[in-house]
């Protein structure tokens, strides 16, 4: 997939990064909530790492997903 190029040389698998960024953007979760959720699944991810992922990949994911969303009615 073309999104794999974005995650080249990253320590974590792309699926883990995407999952954390998507959960942070979609739900009212803090970085520490996500850190705790990953720890429950056996992954040691620091909240500051998740913060960097959101700042780095959030705008790119928004740009790629935006074109697939249907436009809303302005009336």
N, C-alpha and C positions, 0 to 999 in steps of 0.2 A: 504494500500500500504506500501511497505517497506521503502519508503522515509519518511514516517511520523515519524519514529523513530528518524531521524535526527533532527526534529523540536520539540521534546518533551520538554515541559516546556518553550516554547517561547511565548512571549507576542502577537505576530502577527500570523495570520493564515499561514500555509505553502504555500498556493497559492500566498499570497502577497510577501513573501520572495522570492519564486522561480521567480515570475514575475520581481521583481526588479533586482535580480542577472542576469536573462536571458537578460533583456533589457540593463543592463550595459555592459555585455560581448558582446552582439550582435551589438549594435548600439553605435555611438559616443556620448554618454550622460554622463554628469558629475553627481556626487552624488547630487549636488544641483538641477540639472535638474530633477532628479528622485524625490527628495523631493518635488519640486514644482508640479510635475505631480500627486503625491499621494495626495497633499493638494487639488488639483482640484477635486479629487475624494472623498474628505471628510476624508482622513486619515492623521493624524499627525505623520509623520515619519521623524526623523532627519537624515541629510546627514551622520553623523558619524555612525549611526546605519546601514545604507545601506552599508557603507564602511566595517563594521565588518561582515555583511552578505556575501559580495563579498569575503572577505579574508577567511572566514570560509567555505562557501559552494561552492565557485567557483571551487576549485580543485576537490572536490567530484563530482560535476555535470559534469565536464570535463571528469573525469575518467569513469563515468557511460554512458555518451553520446558517447565517443570516439569509443567504440566497435560497435556502430550502424552505424557509418559513413563508406562509401565505400572508399577503398584505391584509391589514385590517381596514374596516370601513370607517372613514372619517366623518360620517354623518352623525 
